[in-house]
Amino acid sequence: METELSLVELETAQALFDALPAEMQWPTLSPAYVAADALRDPQLTPIFLVVREGDGLLMHAVQEGRIPGLDACDWQSAYGYGGPIVHKMDVEALTRAWSKLDAEAAARHVVAEFVRFHPGAENHHFYSGSVRDDRSVVVIDLATSDLLASYSGRARTAIRKAERAGLNAV
């Protein structure tokens, strides 16, 4: 089975993203988000790297920034959270996919990549580079019918005390 890498346009990348299962469609991983965020700096160019093998997919939407005075650039994720999206790829296919992406990075003279992984998507597991955990993140399911009930007794007491003191969270 052949592993193919493509650089695709925003519309194609977005269509691939939209076709993913809903639970994989984290807003900050959307190609449209990556492209919109790149508008904050004219030195950033959004690029959409897609590797396919059979029905497997690895999509890595990054912002490429030229390094002044050098024939080199870096890749970074959009503000918020980013990182690769992987669908229907086993470990071996993923290894081949990253080999293709690494070759593309070398051809584009990428000297560094900075990724802010999405904590909910846990997509750092699919990344082949070095990963450093540098902060804790709290994830709260806002769709929970009784959010307060999910807190510990001490937390519920503190919240009720704050509400009695006038705290109003909307």
N, C-alpha and C positions, 0 to 999 in steps of 0.2 A: 504494500500500500504506500502510495506516495504522500510525502508531507510537503505541502505547498504554502509558501508565504506570499502574501499580497499586501501592498499598501493600497488602501481603498479610500474613496472619497467619503465625506461625512454622510451623505445620503445612504450609501451602501452600508457603512458601519452602523448607522442608526437603525436601518431595516434589520440587520442581524441582531442587534440588541433587542429590538421590539419583538423579535420572534423567539427570544429566550423564555423559559418558564418565568412566570411573574415573580417568584421568590428570588430570582437572580437579577431582577431589574432595579437595583439600587440607584436612586437618582444621580448620585455623584459619579457613578460609573458609566452613565449615559454619554455617548459620543457628543450629543448636542450640548451637554453640560461642559465637557472638556473644551469644545470649540468656543462656547460663550465665555468661559473663564479665560481663555487665551487672549481675548480682546483687551484685557487689562494691561497688556504689555505688548507693544508692537514688535518686540524682539522674539516673541513666542509664536511658534507655528504648530497648530495641532496636527498630529499625524495618527493614523489609525492602522495598526499592524494586525493582520489577521492571518493565522496559521490554521490550515485545515488538513485533516487526515481522515479519510472516510467521512463519517458523519460527525466527527469530533471537531471542536473549535477552540482556539485560544485567541482572544482578542485583547490587545493591549493598546489603549488609547493614551498617548502621552503628548506632552508639549515639548517641542524641540527648541532649545535656545542656543543661538550661535555664541561662541566665545570670542569676544572682540580681539582682533589681532592674530587670531589663529585659524587654521583650517580644521576646526574642531567644534563640537557642540556638546550639550548635555541633554538628557531627557528627564522630565519631571512629571509627576502627576498633577492634576488640577488641585487648586485649593479645596479644602474639604477632605475628601478621601478618594483614592483611586486604586490602581493596581489591575492586574490581569483578571479577565473573566475566562473561566475554563468550563467547557461543557462537553461531556461524553468523551473524555480523553483519559486513558489509563496512564500509568507511570511511564511506560516506555514511549508512548506517543507524546507525552508531555516533555520528555527528555529530548526527543527529536525536534519538537516545536521550539523549545528554548535554544537549541543549537542553531536553528534557522534565524531566530531573533538575534542571537549573539552575532551571527555572521552579518546580518543587516546593520546592527549597531557598529560593528567594525568598519563596514563599508561607508557608513555615514560619519565616521570619525567621532563617535560618541565616547567621551572620556569618563563620564559618570552618569549614574541614574539615581534619582531621588524619588522614592515612592512613599506616599502616605496611605498605607493600606486601610481598607474599610474594615472596621472592627466587627461589624455585623456579618459581612460577607465572608470573613475569615480567609480572604484570598491570599494571604501571605503564605499559606500552605502550598500554593501553586507556583510560587516565585522561585527561580533557580539561583538568584543572587543572594548576597548576604543580607540578613534581616536582623535589625537591632530593635528590641522593644524599648521605647524610651518614655512611655507614659501609660497610665491606666485610663481606661475609658469605661463609663457607665452606660449601659444600654437599657432603655426602659421601653417596654411595649405599651404604647399609648392607646392601643385598641383594647386593653384589658378593661373589662366591665367595672371592676372595683379596684382601682389602682392602689388605694390606701390599704386595702386588705392584704396586698402583696408585701407590705413593709413589716419590719419587725415591730413588736410591741413598743419598744423604746422610741422608734422612729414615729409611730402613730401618735404617741403621747406628745412628742416634741412638735409635731405638726399641729395637733389640736391646741396646744398651748400658744403657738405662734398665731393661729387663727383667732383665738380669744383676745390676743394682744393687738389684733387689727390687721394681720397679714391677709392680703387678698390676692390669691394667685388665679389668674384668668387663663 
